[in-house]
Amino acid sequence: MKKTNSKKLDEAFENAEAFIEKMKLMDDKKLSKHLDLFQEQMEIAYKANNHEAYQLLFEYERQTIEARVRKNF
């Protein structure tokens, strides 16, 4: 894994709760746009066989979905 992506992925895991809490304050339209962008980027990373980027984007997507679920309860 590239060092930059590895570092970002570690940060995403370590700070997941803080990121999710911050995203809960965003409106649903913005979160939906983030999900659309992550999915587009994940498709590009998958087609390019860039597993590191795909894994990072997958974690971002997961956290965004988690924020939306928590926000709506």
RANOR-V375840 format. One record per residue. N is the residue number from 0. RES is the residue in three letters. SS is DSSP state (@ for helix, = for strand, . for the rest). OMEGA is omega in whole degrees, 0 to 359 (999 if undefined). Layout:
BEGIN
n,res,ss,omega
N,RES,SS,OMEGA
N,RES,SS,OMEGA
END
This chain:
BEGIN
n,res,ss,omega
0,MET,.,178
1,LYS,.,184
2,LYS,@,181
3,THR,@,179
4,ASN,@,179
5,SER,@,180
6,LYS,@,179
7,LYS,@,180
8,LEU,@,176
9,ASP,@,179
10,GLU,@,179
11,ALA,@,178
12,PHE,@,183
13,GLU,@,185
14,ASN,.,185
15,ALA,@,183
16,GLU,@,179
17,ALA,@,179
18,PHE,@,180
19,ILE,@,178
20,GLU,@,179
21,LYS,@,181
22,MET,@,177
23,LYS,.,180
24,LEU,.,180
25,MET,.,177
26,ASP,.,184
27,ASP,@,180
28,LYS,@,180
29,LYS,@,179
30,LEU,@,178
31,SER,@,178
32,LYS,@,177
33,HIS,@,180
34,LEU,@,178
35,ASP,@,180
36,LEU,@,178
37,PHE,@,181
38,GLN,@,176
39,GLU,@,180
40,GLN,@,178
41,MET,@,178
42,GLU,@,178
43,ILE,@,180
44,ALA,@,179
45,TYR,@,180
46,LYS,@,180
47,ALA,.,183
48,ASN,.,179
49,ASN,.,185
50,HIS,@,181
51,GLU,@,179
52,ALA,@,179
53,TYR,@,180
54,GLN,@,179
55,LEU,@,180
56,LEU,@,177
57,PHE,@,179
58,GLU,@,176
59,TYR,@,179
60,GLU,@,180
61,ARG,@,180
62,GLN,@,179
63,THR,@,177
64,ILE,@,179
65,GLU,@,179
66,ALA,@,179
67,ARG,@,179
68,VAL,@,181
69,ARG,@,181
70,LYS,@,185
71,ASN,.,176
72,PHE,.,999
END
